[in-house]
Amino acid sequence: MELWPSVLGTTAVVAFYLLTFLAVLKTDQLPIVPKPEHQQGLNVSEAWKDLHVISTRPHPYSSHANDLVHAHLLARLAPIAATYPHVHIVEDRVSNASYEQIYFEGTNILVKVDGTSGDQLGAVLFSAHYDSVSTSNGATDDGMAIVSMLQLVAKLAKVRSKRTAIFNFNNGEEDGLNGAHVFLQHPWSNLTETFLNLEGASSGGRPILFRGTSTKPLSAFHHKHVPHPHGTVLAADAFAAGIIRSRTDYSVYAEGGGMQGLDLAFYKGRSYYHTKFDAIPYIRGGTRALWSMMEALDGAGRALLDQDSSEPSGDVVYFDLFGGTMVMFSLAAMQTFNVVLLVIVPVVVSGLFLWRRLRETRGNHSGILQRVWRWEGKSYRWARFWAGLIAVMVSQVALVLGYVASNKYVVYSSPYVVLGSAISLAYLAFSVSITPPSWLSPDAQSAPTPNLNNLLLQFVVFTYSLLLATAIFLPIGGTYIFTALATCAFLGWLAGAAVEVANQREQAGYNDNTSEGREDVEPSESTPLISHSSFRSTAAGGKQHSIWFLQLALVVPVPVILISHIGVLLVGAMPQGIVDGGPVWFVYAALSLIATLLILPVAPFIASYPHAPPLHLVRPLQRANSPKTLSYVLLIVFGVTVAYTTGYLGIILSPTASPVTRLGFPFSIDAPMKVFFQQQVEVIAPWVTEESHDAIDIKTQTITYLTGIPHYLDTMIVPSLPSALNHGTECVEDDDRKALVRCGWPSGDDMLPFPGQGAVVSEGKKETGALILSDNPWLRSSIHRSSTSTRRIRIGGSNTRVCRIYFDNAKVAQWSVVGGSPGLQKGYKGFETTNGRGLTELRLWSRTWDRDFVVDVVFIDAPPKVKGRVACEWAEYESGQVGLSNLTSTIPAYEEALRFFPRWATLTKLTDGLVEVWSAFET
């Protein structure tokens, strides 16, 4: 059977791939915001105004701007509650939570909209956080989610639902999911059984259904409820496997709260995430991104609120198609289908093989086994596809290694160029292996024509092996793509096999009814004018082409469409995560895998035969539409993309230009490199036994730390900062992010931070015999040794809400904050949460300013003297407080970095505070 009808086949394949890619990319765009009368009771303009207020400036938990956002939300919600008696608001300044190494005092704003069914059905929780990080205004993270929830509160107040809706406008998510933990301490958490968490892990674009716990909540995201659904079970599997290391409030509600629910989040534009670019002017899609979140929240939220208790539960497989359809089916159903397919394929293949062998050897009087297993010396039939597969794998590994070695981070800003090079290389590797060109193989012209069904059968064996492996070792929903590949490959081969069987039967019947040599009879007056063989050959040629297209339609479209959607998702989500310290090679490997899977279905159809009968076109048009021309075009594409991504094209075109301005430089203002900032100040002051306000010589040692990608950070960014020049900068591998480097240098007195308003005021009576930290502008602390294994530590800071206690040579078994919530939150049992090793750090969060924490600590096998540090954190700086009065907090080192950083780099926070001031103790 001929493989590739030269002109029409090439055109059909190219057209299909181009149309599929264009359709997937087009439907990945944001929907247009409808007119006000068609916004389903929501108001985009009003939400956009609220977003301007919320994201005016950075508003982390430990900032005065955070209090202003809190007040704005109350001001927006109070009139709704005053108008509708079934709407209730609680400003929760009572709930506290202790878990693992954190003590947190919450300031959540809770809203309850009573449902029409009363308490007969469980309530639905909607959650988003109104705090931002200190280095961004929080427009996407999580401002758009907050204003979307405001709109849903207003809508539900007017149009009540069956179930009760509870909204958690939570505070403190950014540094430990604290607001969600505190909600579980509130009585309303006992009413909820389902939740929808809203996040913003990027800078706009389409929000994606990150994950869901089970069928019941996931069914709310069906396209009949959400007009433009976006999501795939692959994301949930990646979370479960630890490939995606980010955490959201979803994990608190699902694991700690025991609820079923969904996680909806923005994910594109990760380079802007937690930076100054997470602001309204830089939202990708603007109001259209906001509407996408509002539309998804409204559709899925209303579906959850109207669900019955009889909705099924269990694992579900889901993925969207072309931005308008969400395909959903149970994981159990897919696994059952896989088992059936794994049984049917070998039965059908072996059955047809036996039938064909026995039919071909009807005149052979040997035994059945000899007739079935006779060797024909045609091993090349079974070598072509596997040779191509090996060639693709080797070439893709070489491409990944080449990128990592030459221009390691180019995928950060040019992922589609990298993907294009991988796709073109995959096609070329298959093409050269299956149909080697004459210049590479002199015998190529005389080599036997590959049989399409033989190649498809090899493809069936390969996809069957993949499906079998995933069914046994990886029984997760994300393997649906392998189910699709195996199914389509089998159907395509089966169609060809059925035609071959029919042809054999037809040929056998013709031979039985026709005398031998009929076509070789010399023409005479009695012979037909046109021979029977002419009719048969002409009909056979057309039939072969028709079957070729039928097999192409069965094998290629479905897998390519599914893989294209996954590819667009990976391109939007993965490349810009490498600045967080993830493995760079893994991103390239993922794109190479997508490229291979995209070409794999069409691989059995690849051929380039100069003797293939073309359509009746003029010779130049025949050549332009031939498979050979396609190979040449893709070879050029591969060469150009590799030259661009490796940087050689930039060197050739601009040999004298600065590296940062050349083509192929991995970072730009549209995809800036993120650098983590923290400044540490050690207060070198004596610990005394009696509190004194006499002047004591207090010294400080200030060090600024930047963490980022090697070479770019230490050779291009740090030298641009005046405070780092000639100050002995030291760069080492970062302890937490092994792929990154941490550079630190003594900042000097000019870069010393100031905490701003507030005074170092002692609260409460110090225990007799306690060691007291000498007076200083930042910290106040005392430590009382109750026994060998216990300590009472008092710690507070000026103009802050956040403090920490570190232990260098002892492990904490139990701890509690005096006056705080008793015991630890359900599901947490102190040091047992770290596998019995104990805790070496305690993190303390207060809802009030200038609070003193009093902490009782019990150690595991405490040494004679416990060594450690007391510390507090600050997150406010001058340019982040524009418009706020009577605030004088300054972080000169951060302001310097904002002024002097190159345009292709940007700052983000390393931990809770931009500044940590600490003092060592030993007692």
N, C-alpha and C positions, 0 to 999 in steps of 0.2 A: 504494500500500500504506500503510495507516495506521501511524503511528509509535508511539504510546504508548497502549495500552489503559488508559484513565484510571486507574481505581482499582487494579486488580490489577497493572498494570505498575509504578505508583509504589511500591506496597507491596513488590513483588518486588525492585526495584532497591534500595530503602532497606534492606530486610531482608538482602539479600545483602551489601551494603557493611558494615552493622553486624556481621553474623556473621563476615565475613572479618576485620575489624579486631579484634574480640573474640578470635577464634581465634588470630590472630598474636600479640596481646599476652599471651594466656593461656599459650601454648606458649613464649613468651619468658621465662617465669619459671623459676626454678631447680627441679630435681627434688628430691623428698624423699629424705633420707638413708635408705637401707635399714637394716634391723636387722643387727646384727653378723654373724649367720650367713649373710647374703645380700650381704656386701660383697666377695665374690670374692677372699678371701685378704688383703684390705687391712683397716686398722684406723683408722677416722676418729677415734676417741677418742684413740688414741695420737698420731696426727698433730697433733691439736688441742693436746695437751700440749706437743709439740715446738715448735709454733708460738708458744706462750706464752713458752718459753725464748728462742727466736731473736729474737722481736720485743719483748723486754723494754724495750729502749732503742735509740736510733739506733746503727748500727754500720757507718759508712763504712769504707773501706779504711784511712784514716789515723785510726784510733781504737783505743783499748784494748778497747772492747766488741767490736770485730771479732775480736780474738784469742780472746775468750770464746766467741763463736759457733763459731769454728774448732775450739776444744777440745771443745765440745758435740757437734759433728758427728763428730769422731773417736771420742768416747766412745760414741756410738750405733752407729757402724759397726764398731768393733773387735770386739765380741762376735760379730757375724755372721761376720766373716772368720775368727775363731778357731774357730767351730763348723763351718763349711763349707769344705773345702779348695779348692773351685773358685771361691772368692771372694777377691780380692786387693785390698789397699789400698795406695796410694802417697800419702804426704804430700809433695807436690812443692814442695820449697824449693830447687830447682836451676834449673828452667827460667826463662830470661829472654827477653825479646823486644824488639827495636828495630824500629820501623816509623814512617814519616813523621816526626813531630816528637816521638815518645814513646819513652822507655826505661822498661821495666817489669819488675820482679822479682816473680814470682808466688808465691802460697801456695795453689794449688789442691789440692783433695782428690780423688783419682781412685780409682774402684772399677771392677774388672773382674770380671764374672761369666762364667766360661767357658761357651760353648754346647756342645751335644752333638755338633755337626758339626766341632768343632775349628776349624782355620784354613781349611777348605774354602770357607766363605762369609764375606763381609766382615762386620765387627762393626757394631753400631748404637750410636750415641752419644746419650746423654741428657744435657742440659745445663741448668743453672739457676745463678744467682749468689746467694751468701749475703751479699754486702755490701748495705747500704742507702745512701741518701743521708743527709747529716748532719741534715736537717730532718724525717725521718720514722723510724718504728720498722721499716718494711719488712715489715709483715704481708702485704700483697698483693704488693708489689714487693721481694723475690721470695720471701718466706717461705713462702707456700702451695705454690709450686713446689718449694722445697727439701724440705719435709716430705713432699710427694707422692713425690719421688724416693727418700727414705728408705724409704717403704713399698714401693716397687717393688723396691728392692734386697733387702729382706727377703723379698718374695714370690718373686723369681727365685732366691734362694738355696735355697729349698725346692722350687720347681717350675722346673727348668731349661728353657731354650728352645733352639731349633735354632741360632740365631746367638749369638755372644758379645755381651754387653751391656757397654758402657763408660759410666760415669757421671762427668761433670765437675761437681763441686760447686765452681764457680769463684768467684774473688774479684777484684774490681776492674772489674766491668762498668759501673758507673754513670758513670765518667768516661773512657770511651774503649774499651769492650768489651775491656779489657785481659786479663781472665781467659781469654777465648776465644783471643786471639792467643797467649798463653803456652801454651795446650794444644797448639797446632799445632807447638810446639817439642818436645813430649814424644814419645817413640817410639810410644806407644799411638795417637797420631793417625794413624799409618800403617796401622793395622788397620781403621779405620772407613771405611765407604762411604755410610752413611745416618745422618741425625741427626734428633732431635726436640728443639727448643729451647723452653723454657718461660719465659714472661715474665709480668709483672704491671703493665701500663701504666695502672692505674686503682685502684679500691678494691673489687673483688669483682664480683658478678654472674656471668653466664655467660661462660666462656672461649671465645674464638673462634679458629678456624683462620685466622690472619692471612694466610698465604701458604704455598705449596709450590713446589718446584722443578720437579716433573714428575709423571707418572702414577703411577710406582712408589711413592713415599712417600705420595702423596695417597690412593691406594687403601686405605691403612691406616685412613683416617678414614671409611670407609664405615659406614653405620649397622649393618651386621652385626657390626662390631667395636666401634664407639662407640655406645652406646644413645641418647645425646642429642647428636648432632652439631650444630655451629653454625659456619657459615663461608660465605664467598662469594668467588668469584674477583675480584669488584670490589675487595676489600681489597688483593689482590696487585697488581692493576693500578694502584691508587692509590699503592702503594709504588713501583712501577716508574716511574710518571710523576712522582714527587717531590711529589705532593699530600700524602701522609703523610710528614713529614720525620723522624719518629722512627727511630732505628736500634736493632737488637737484635743479639745474637750470631749470629743467622741469617745475616747478611751476611758475617761472618767465615768461618763454616763453608762456606757456599755458594760464595763468591768466592775467599777465600784458601785454603780447604781443598779446594775442588773436589768437595764432597760433595753428594748429593741429600738433601733433607730438608724438614721442616715447622717452622712457627713458630706456637706456640699461646700465647695471651695473654689476660688479662683486659683489658677495654677500657671498661667503663662506670664512671661516677663519676670523670671526669678531674679534677674540682675538688679531690678529696682526694689525688690523685697527688703524691708527693714532699712531702707536708705532714704536720703532726702528726696529721692524721686518718687516715693510713695506719697504723692501729693496730687491734688486735683488736676493741675496742668499736664501731668504725665500718665493719667489713667488711660490704658489702652482701650479705646472704644468710647470713653467719656460716658455720656448719658445712656448710650446703648448697652454698655457693660452693666451699668446700674439697673437698667430695665431687665436685663437677662437674669440678674439675681432676684429682683422683685417678682418677675414672672414665674420663676422656678419655685420660689418660696410660697407664693400664693397658690400655685397649682398643686404642688406636693402637700402643702400645709392643709389646704381644704380637703384633699383626699384623705389624709391621716385623720383629720377631725371628724370625717363622716364614715370612717371604717367601722365595721361590726367586729365583735370579739371573735367571730367565727373564721376570720381570715387565717389561711394556713401559715404555718411557720416552716422553717427549714432553709437550707442553703439554696441559692439561686444563681444561675448564670445570666448575665445581662450585658448588652452592648448596644450602642446607638448606631444608626445608619443614616448618613446624609443629613444629620441635624434635625430630623423630623420624626424618627421612629426609634423607640426603645424596644429591642427584642429581649424577651425574658422567658426563661423556662427553668425548671428545677434541675439542680445538679444531679439528683437521682435519675431523672429522665435521661439526661445526657449519658450518664454512666451505663444505664441499661442499653441505650442505643449503641454505645461503644462495644459492649459485650456481644450484642447481636451481630454487629458488623465484623468483629474479630472472629466470629464463628463462620459467618457466611462467606467471607472473602476466600479463605483457603479451600472451603468446600467447592465453591463455584470454579475457582481457578484450577484446582486439581482435577475436577470433573471434566472441564472443557479440554484440559491438557490430555487426559486419558482418552477421551472420545476422539480427539484429533489424531493422536498417535495410532490408535487402533484402526482408524479409518484410512490413514495414509499407508498402513502396512497390511491391507486386506489380503493381498496376494502372497504375503510372507507366511511360510508355514512354520516359523520358529515359535518358541514359547512366548506367552504373553509378556513376561518380564523382559525378554530380549527385545520384543517389538516395542515396548514402552520406553526402555532405557537405552536404546541403541544410540551410539554417539556419531554425530555427523561432522565433527571437527569444525563447528561454526561458533567457536567461543567468542568471536568478535561481536556476535549478537548481544551477548550479555556483558560486554565490557564498555560499550559506549557511554551509557548513562552514568555508570559508576566512575568511569574515568573523568567525566565532566563534573560529577559531584566532588570528587577529590580535588580536581583542579580549582574549583570554586572555593572550597574550604582553605586550601593552601594559599591561594591568591588573596583571600579576604584576611587571613591571619597576617600575611605579609603587609597588606595595606594598613591594618591596625598598628602593627609594629612600626611601620614607616611614619605614620602620623605621630605616634608617641615619641619617636626619636627625632623628628624634624621640626614640627611646629605643634607641640603637644596640646595647646589650649585653643587652637583655631576653631574647634567645634563649638566653642562658647558663643561666638558671634556668627559663624557661618555653618550651621548644622545642615542646611539643605544642600549646600555645595558638597559637603562631605558625603551626604547620602547619595547625591548624584554620581559622585565618583565610584561609590560602592556598587550602585545599581549597574552602571555601565561596565564595570569590571566583572561583575557576576555574569552578565549576558555574554561578554566576550569570552570568558573562561569556558562557559558551557558550549558556545558556538565553536570555538577552536577544537575542543575535545570531541564533540559529537561529529562535526563535519570539518576536519582540518583543511585549510586552504592549500592550494596546489604548491605554493612557494614553501609551505612548511612540510607538507607530505607529498613527494612526487607521485606516489601511488594513489593520491586522493581521487583523481579523475576516474581511475579504473576500479576503485573500491566498490563493493556491493552497496546498493542503495539501502540505507537503514529503514527497517520496517517500523512504522509508527506504533503499531500495537506491541511490538517487542519492547520498544522504549517505554511505552505506557505501562507495560507489565512490570518493568523494573521500577518505575515510579510507584506503582501500587505496592510493590514489596517494600520500598523505602518508607512510604507513608504508613503502611501497616506496622512496620517496626517502630516508628515513632509513636503511633497510637498505642501499641502494646506497652511500650516503655512508660508512657505517661499514665496509662490506665493502672499500671502496677505500682510505679514509684512516685507519681505526682498526680494523685486523684483530686485535682482542684478545678474550679470553674474556668480559670484562665487558659486551659488547654483546649478550649472549644475550637481554636484555629486548627489544631491537629485533627480533630474530628472532621472538620470541613475539608481539609486537604485529603484525608484518606477516603472520605465518601466520594468526593468529586473525581479523584483519580480512578477509583474503582468503577464508577459509572461510565467514565470516558473509555476505559479499557473494555468494559462489558459491551458497550455499543459497537466498538470495532470488532470484538470477538464474535458478536452476533452476526455482523455483516460477513465476516470471514467464513463462518459456518454456513450461512446462506449461500455464499459464492461457491463453496466446495460442493454443497448439495446440488446447486444448479449446474455446475460443471460436470459433476458425476452423471446427472440426468441427461445432459446434452451428449456426453460421450457414449452413454448407453443407447441413445436413439439416433446416433449418426454413424455412418460407416467410416472406418479408418481411412485417413488420407483424403477425405472429401474435398478439403480445401486445396489439395495439391493436384487435383484433376486438371488436365489441360483444358483451357476454355474451348468451348464448341458451341454449336447452335443451340444445344440443349442445356447448357450451364446458365445459372442466373447472371443477369447483367451486373449486379452488385453482390459480392460474397457475403455469407452469413458472418464471417469473422469480422468484417468491417463494421457491421451493426454492433456486434458484441464489444469490440474494442472502443468504439465511440461511446456507447452507453456506459461501459465500465469506467472510462475516464471521467465522465461527468459524475457518475456515482461516487467514485473515489473522492472527488473534490467536495461533494455534498457531505459525505461521511466525515471528511477531515474537518469541515466547519462545525458539524454536529459535535464531534469530539472536543474541538476547541471550546465550544460553548458550554459543554458539560464540565470540563476540567478547569478552565482558567478564570472565568468571571468571579464566582463566589469567593474563592480564596484571595484573589487579588483585591477585591473590594474590602474584605475584612482586614487584610494586612495593611492596606493603605490607611484605613482609619487608625489602626494601632501605630503606624509610622508617624502620622501627623501628631498624635498624642505624645509619643516619645520625643519627637523633635521639640515640641512645646514645653515639655516637662523636665527632661533629663540634662541637656548640655550645660545649662547655667547653674546646676547644682554642684559643679566641680569646684567652685571657689569655696564651698563649705568644707572641703577636704575629702570629698568622695573620690574613688578610684577613676582616673581619667580613661584608662584603657577600657573600662566597663562600658562607658558611653559609646566609644567607637565600636566596641564589639556588638552592642545592642543595635546600632545603626547598620552594621554589616550583616547581622542576622536578619533584620528587616529587608535589606536589599536582596539577600539570598532567597528568602521566602517569597519575595515579589516575583523573582525570575524563575523560581523552581517550577511552578505550574506550566509555564510555557516552554521549559527546557526540552521536553520530548518532541516538541513541534519544530525545534530549531533545525534548519538545514539550509544549505546553499548549493544548489545543483545547477551547473550551467546547462544541463540537458533537460531541466524541468520545463514542461510545456507552458509558456506564459500565455497571458491573454493577448489578443490581437491588438497590440499597441505599437507605436513607432519605437524604434530601438532606443533612442535616448530616454523615453518615458519608461520603457521596460527596465533599463539600467537604474534609473532613479528610484524605482519602486522595488528593487530586488533585495533579498536578504543580505547580499554582499554589500550593497550600499549602506544598509542599516548598520552593519558591523563597522564600516569605515566611519560613519557619523559618530557612533558611540565611542570609537577609538579616539576621535578628536575630542569628544566631550570628556572622556577620561583624562586625556593629556592636559587639557585646559584646566579642569577642576583640580587635578593634582598639582599642577604648576601654581595655581592660585593658593591653595590651602597650605602647601609647603613653604610658601613665601618666595619661591624662585621667580615667579612672574613679577612680583613687586620689585625684586632686585634688578631684573632685566629692564623693566620699564622706568624705574626710578633709582638708578644705582647710587646716586649721590644724596638722595633724600634721607631724612631721619627715619629710623625703623618704625616709629609710631605712625608715620604718615603713609607708609607703603601698603600696597595691597597684601592681604594675608595677615596683617597684625591682628591678634586675637581679640583686642578690646577696643571699644569706642564709646562715644557718649550715648549711643543707643543701646549698647551692651557693656556697661562699665564693670570693671573688675572691683569686686567688693573686698574691703580691707577692714578687719576687726580692730576696734580701738578699745584700750583701757589704760587708765593711768593709776598707778599705785603710789600712795604716800605712806611712808613709815614714820610714825611719831616716836621718836627716841626720847622717852621721858621716864623718870623714875617712878616706881610704884611705892607708895608710902603707906604707913599704918594709920595715919591721921589725916583727915581732909584739911588742906591748907590752900589759901588763896594768895600766899606769898609768891613773889616772882621766883620762878625756877627756870634754869637754863634748859629750854626745850629745843631739840634739833629735829629736823625732818630730812628725809631722803626721798626725793621724787623721781620716779622712773616712768617714762611713757612707753607703752607697748603697742606695736602694730603686728597683726597676724595676717598673713596672706600668701599668695603664690610665690614660690622661690624665684629668684632672678628679677622678676618684675618689681617685687617689694624691696629687696635689699639693694638693688643696683639702680632702680629708676624712680622709686617713690620716696624712700627714706632720705636719700641725698637732697631731695627738693625742699625739705623742712629745715628752716634756719636753726631750730633748737637741737637738731640732730648732727649738725656739722661740728666736727672736731670734738665730739663728746664721747668717743669710745663706744659706738654702737656695736652691740653684740647680737648676732642672729643665730638661733638654734632651731632644731626641729620642734614643732609644737607637740606638747604631750597628748592633747586630746584629738587634734587633727593632724595625723601623721604625714599627710601629703603637703602640709603647709609649713611655713617657717615663721617663727616669732622673733621679731626684732625689738630690742629695748635699749634705751639710752637714758642717762641722767638728764633730767629736763632743766634743772636749775631753779633758782628762786623765782625767776620771771614767769615760770610756767606753774607755779604753785596754785592749786585751786582754792577757792574760798566758798564756804557753805552758804553764805547769804544770811538772810534774816533768821532770827531765832537765837537763843542764847544757851550756853551750856549751863543748865540748871539741874541741880541734883533733886531727885524725887525720892522721898521716903528716907527712912533711917538706915544707915549703913550698919551691918552687923559688927559687933565688937571683934576686933582683931583682924578685920578684913584688909586686904591690900587694896589701895585706892590709886587709880591712875592720876598722875599730876594734871593740873588744869591745862587745857589746850583748846584751840578754837573748834575742834572737830568732835572729839570723843569724850565720853565720861564712862567710867567703868570701875567696878570693885569686885573682888573675888574673895569669898570666904570658904575656908577649908573646914568642912563639917567633920569629916573623917578621912581615912586614907583613900576610900573609894568614892567619896561624894564631894561635890563643890556646889556652892551657890554663886552664880555669876550675874552681876548687874551690868547691863550694857545699854547705852543710848547715844544718840548723836544729835548734833545741832542741825535743825532744818532738814530732817530726813525721816523716813518711815521704815527704813530697811537696815538691819544690822545682821552680822554673822559672828559665829564663834568657831574657830578652828582648833583642832587638837593634833599635835604633832607626834606624840608618843603614847597616846592612850585611846581606847575605843569606848564609845558610849553604849551602854546596855539599855538604860532607861533615861528619860528626860521629860520635863514638863515645865510650862510657863506658869508662874504663880499668878493666879487671877485669870488665867486663860481657860479654854475648854478642857474639861477633865479627860484624861486618857487619849488614845489615838483613834482616828477615824476607822470605821468598820472596814475590815480587809487589810489593815496595816497593824503590825505588831512590833514596832520599834526596830531594833537592830536585826530582827529576823528577816526583815525585808531585804537585807543585804547578805542573805545566806549565812546569818549567824556571825558575820565578821565584825559587827558593830559599826557605829557611825563615827566619822572623823570630822564632821562639819554639821552645824546647825544654822538654819536660815530663819530669820525672824522678821515678820511683816506686821506693822501697826496701821490701824485706820486713822490714827491721830498723829499729829506732828510732835516732835521732841519727846517722844515716849521713852521711858526707861523700861526695858525688859528685865525681869528677874527670873532666872532659869535655874532649876535644880537638876543636877546631873549625877548619874550613877555610872561608874566606869566598870569595865571588865578587866579584872586583874590590874588595877591601877599601879603605876610605878610610885616610888617614894615622892617624886615631884612631877607634877603634870606640866608639860610645856605646850604652849599654844599661842593663839592670837585672838584678840577681839578686834572687830572691824565694823564699819558702817559704810553704806553706799550712797552716792549722789548721782543724779541724772539730769540736773538742770544746768543750763548754760545760757549765756547772754543772748545769742541770736535765736535761741529756742523759746525765749520769754518775751518776744516783741509784743507790745500791747498790754503786758501785765505790769501793774504798778507796785512799788515798794518791794521789789525782788532784786536782789543783788548777787545771786549765785553766779559764779564764773568758773569756767574750765578753760583757761587760756590755751592749753595744749590742743584741745579739740578745735577751738576756733582757729588756731594756726593751721591745723590740718585742712579744715574747710577752705581756707584761703589759698593754700599752696599746693593742694593736691592737683595732679594733672587731670585734664578733662576726661580721660578714659578710665579714671578710677573714682571710687566713692567710698564713704565710710559707713560702717554699721557697728552696732554694739557687740561686745564680746560676751558680757554677762549682765547681771541685774543693773549694775551701776556703771556709768562711764568712769567714775572715780571710786576707788576703794581706799579708805584711810584706815590703817591698822597699827596696832601696838602689840608687841610680844609680851608674854607673861610666863612665869614659872612659879608654881606654888604646890 
